[in-house]
């Protein structure tokens, strides 16, 4: 069965509210802080990148929103 335009399975980013993004950022920081020393470098880097992306997005939203 083929996907139709706008269906959830389309490869589109999930739209989150500012509160949801802040919660996700907090959880990612906790995950990063709780990672063991033997956690893979690629996993650690991907979480760090996601944190940086969210911080940049929230910073942009904060300065550009009001």
Secondary structure as GFF3:
##gff-version 3
##sequence-region A 1 66
A	DSSP	alpha_helix	18	34	.	.	.	ID=ss1
A	DSSP	alpha_helix	41	65	.	.	.	ID=ss2
###
